[in-house]
Amino acid sequence: MVRWLSAKLGPTVTSRYIARNLLRLLTSCYMGPSRQQFALNADENGPLNGGNIYQKRPVLGDQVSKPVLACLMCVAHLYGEPVLTYQYLPYISYLVAPSSGSGTSRLNSRKEAGLLAAMTLTQKIIVCLSDTTLMDILPKISQEVLLPVLGFLTSPAIGFPSGAQARVVLCVKTISLIALICLRIGQEMVQQHLSDTVGTFFGAFSLLQELPDQGLMLESLSRGENPSLETSPSDGRLLPLDPAVLAELQTVFNPEMAYTTYIPFSCLLGDVIQTIVPNHVLIERLAGLYLESMNPKSLHLASQEPAVNTVCADADTRGLDPFSGHPEDSRSGTFGSVLVGNRIQVPVEPQHDGAGSLGFCTRVGGFAPSLASEENTLKQDLPRGAHMLCGNWLAYWQYEIGVSQHDSRFHFHQIKLQSFSGHLGAIKCVAPLGTEDFFLSGSKDKTVRLWPLYNCGDGTSEVEPQLTYTQHKKSVFYVGQLEAAQQVVSCDGTVHVWDQFTGKLVRTFDALDSKVPITAVTTMPPPHSSISVASADSVLRFVDHRKPGIQHEFRLASGASAGLIRCLAISPSGRSVVAGFSSGFIVLLDTRTGLILRGWPAHEGDILQIKAAEGNMLISSSSDHSLIVWKELEQRPLHQYKSASDPVHAFDLYGSEVVTGTVANKIGVYSMLEPLALPVSTTKLSSENFRGTLTSLAVLPTKCHLLLGSDNGVIRLLA
């Protein structure tokens, strides 16, 4: 459902309301010690013997987080790399950022889980980044993600709520992520960009080795001796010692971890690792000690140098080579190509059969078969689809993801997102469907068109209509959706009800007298299926498209003084209908009893448009240049706005605000709650973004977009 919604709602709504909450949910997947236990596997003896360091050793939290990660990556596949670099990575930086306090402290459970979630998501991101993007943001990843995490991981002053287990899991995930980046960029780029990161990790082994050299044994600390003792590591800092934290560090940075992490890096980077890791002699000695403890009889070390060669040889037999699963693939550091002599050859991805693709899945336990190849890949190109963010769409999306979810105001920046061309006459009306993935338009060219609203292109693309209804004989002045029946209602003097999927006509309704034409139409909200039709004789009729004849008929005014009914509006509850007359008169009718609740002279000129809002509110605009907010049964208006230049001939509602348009191509935003004499904001449409004269307007409330129709037959989507 989440993946379907992500495609349906578009990039801005998805990132603000779906991706944000998925990112928060990801942290919850690693909360608690039970989620930080390694997944059981009978083939593995120790917590670190998970094959090579690139292959991610799963914990129970990884299994819980799979659907969350799948949805997050689905959003990235839909809308492209900007989702990874502009939304996911900044959130990861926020998760791993050090706390403002200094000195001895303990992480809380939320922060601990956030560190594990950050490392898991970063691994997914690195795989999907292109080579160019990865190199561009590599310094940011190193400074804002890896180094802060290593600060928590190697600090002797910060304890983990779940103890050594959480620190081991974070260590395995962090070193796996560093190894993945090293495999992507090659040893030369590692030396240039990741020296501090790799050196910081291996420097933790030296810190623990300095304690026995200074006579600071863990046993004495645990007995309470020298409780406030401080140690000075090689960089000169004074760090307070906590026995529990030191126990965690000694559990993590032991000879087994030295062997499991240093040997693959030495095989991958070669002699460069001696430059990057100043304490490489110590790490090699620890790795040799671990190997000797595992094979005390078969291994005889005569010197330190043969130990490294033996360890590296043993590493190959133990499957520590990062490409043990793909022996012919040698893409490390070549950005997707292979150097063969003096020729650069781009390899074709091998096609794994069913049994092969399940090999790694079975080994680590719990991975879905469909994800097996993805879990063991270095690079996965994001598909370039029609909905990738670029140009104006990207600029608008970048702004939207920075807006707070609690900001309820309508912000109009005049960013052109799409154009809809196809009508041959002026646009008379536009109406978004309830789902906001399609909208309808009626025109002087006697047609109604159905348009898709999915984002595509860079803001300059022109979209073709999905369906064109051509059975009208005159200019179409009303179009709307009958939501309960999922049908379209349009009117050119004759009401047409037709199927929005096939364009097939269901029913028509003509004026009872050709001398008294239909002047206004509106549809009832669900679950009602009625259509309100007003005629020139001030009579309001209710029609049900499922039944012949008329349901109800009410006379709203008598005599010619009231004029013609120009517009109708139904309250959101469907309990009342309001009619605006050409004389400026407004009549309110109760749909349950048929009684006229109120009639009053609201304006001095022709009423141009009227809308009903929640809370028994009415908004009306007139040719007398006024825009008035009313309470249904109150005599005096709540707020009144007067324009000196042009009347508001088109407006729509967005929450507690009114978005207006004038023939001078000005977009205004008014508040229904605050008694302001002036609009909250006014924007003059530029000729680059909108050509012609504004004739109709509709707000997409979920997506915060504007649909603007013009007299030249083109509709534009602006934000």
HELIX and SHEET records of a PDB file:
HELIX    1   1 VAL A    2  LEU A    9  1                                   8    
HELIX    2   2 PRO A   11  VAL A   13  1                                   3    
HELIX    3   3 THR A   14  ALA A   19  3                                   6    
HELIX    4   4 ARG A   20  SER A   28  1                                   9    
HELIX    5   5 PRO A   33  GLN A   36  5                                   4    
HELIX    6   6 LEU A   60  TYR A   79  1                                  20    
HELIX    7   7 GLU A   81  PRO A   82  1                                   2    
HELIX    8   8 VAL A   83  TYR A   88  3                                   6    
HELIX    9   9 LEU A   89  VAL A   96  1                                   8    
HELIX   10  10 SER A  109  CYS A  128  1                                  20    
HELIX   11  11 ASP A  131  ILE A  141  1                                  11    
HELIX   12  12 SER A  142  LEU A  146  3                                   5    
HELIX   13  13 LEU A  147  THR A  154  1                                   8    
HELIX   14  14 ALA A  164  HIS A  193  1                                  30    
HELIX   15  15 SER A  195  ASP A  213  1                                  19    
HELIX   16  16 LEU A  218  SER A  222  1                                   5    
HELIX   17  17 PRO A  243  VAL A  252  1                                  10    
HELIX   18  18 PRO A  255  LEU A  269  1                                  15    
HELIX   19  19 VAL A  272  ILE A  276  1                                   5    
HELIX   20  20 HIS A  280  MET A  294  1                                  15    
HELIX   21  21 GLN A  304  THR A  317  1                                  14    
HELIX   22  22 GLY A  354  SER A  357  1                                   4    
HELIX   23  23 GLY A  359  VAL A  364  1                                   6    
HELIX   24  24 PRO A  369  LEU A  371  5                                   3    
HELIX   25  25 ALA A  372  GLU A  375  1                                   4    
HELIX   26  26 GLY A  391  GLU A  400  1                                  10    
SHEET    1   A 2 SER A 105  ARG A 106  0                                        
SHEET    2   A 2 ILE A 158  GLY A 159  1                                        
SHEET    1   B 2 GLU A 230  THR A 231  0                                        
SHEET    2   B 2 LEU A 239  PRO A 240 -1                                        
SHEET    1   C 2 VAL A 338  VAL A 340  0                                        
SHEET    2   C 2 ARG A 343  GLN A 345 -1                                        
SHEET    1   D 5 GLU A 462  VAL A 463  0                                        
SHEET    2   D 5 LYS A 416  SER A 421  1                                        
SHEET    3   D 5 VAL A 714  LEU A 718 -1                                        
SHEET    4   D 5 HIS A 705  SER A 710 -1                                        
SHEET    5   D 5 LEU A 694  LEU A 700 -1                                        
SHEET    1   E 4 ILE A 427  PRO A 432  0                                        
SHEET    2   E 4 PHE A 438  SER A 443 -1                                        
SHEET    3   E 4 VAL A 448  PRO A 452 -1                                        
SHEET    4   E 4 LEU A 467  TYR A 469 -1                                        
SHEET    1   F 4 TYR A 478  LEU A 482  0                                        
SHEET    2   F 4 GLN A 487  CYS A 491 -1                                        
SHEET    3   F 4 VAL A 495  ASP A 499 -1                                        
SHEET    4   F 4 LEU A 505  PHE A 509 -1                                        
SHEET    1   G 4 ILE A 518  THR A 523  0                                        
SHEET    2   G 4 SER A 530  SER A 535 -1                                        
SHEET    3   G 4 VAL A 539  ASP A 544 -1                                        
SHEET    4   G 4 HIS A 552  ARG A 555 -1                                        
SHEET    1   H 4 ILE A 565  ILE A 570  0                                        
SHEET    2   H 4 SER A 576  PHE A 581 -1                                        
SHEET    3   H 4 PHE A 585  ASP A 590 -1                                        
SHEET    4   H 4 ILE A 596  PRO A 601 -1                                        
SHEET    1   I 4 ILE A 607  ALA A 613  0                                        
SHEET    2   I 4 MET A 617  SER A 622 -1                                        
SHEET    3   I 4 SER A 626  LYS A 631 -1                                        
SHEET    4   I 4 HIS A 639  LYS A 642 -1                                        
SHEET    1   J 4 ALA A 650  TYR A 654  0                                        
SHEET    2   J 4 GLU A 657  GLY A 661 -1                                        
SHEET    3   J 4 LYS A 666  SER A 671 -1                                        
SHEET    4   J 4 SER A 681  LYS A 684 -1                                        
END                                                                             
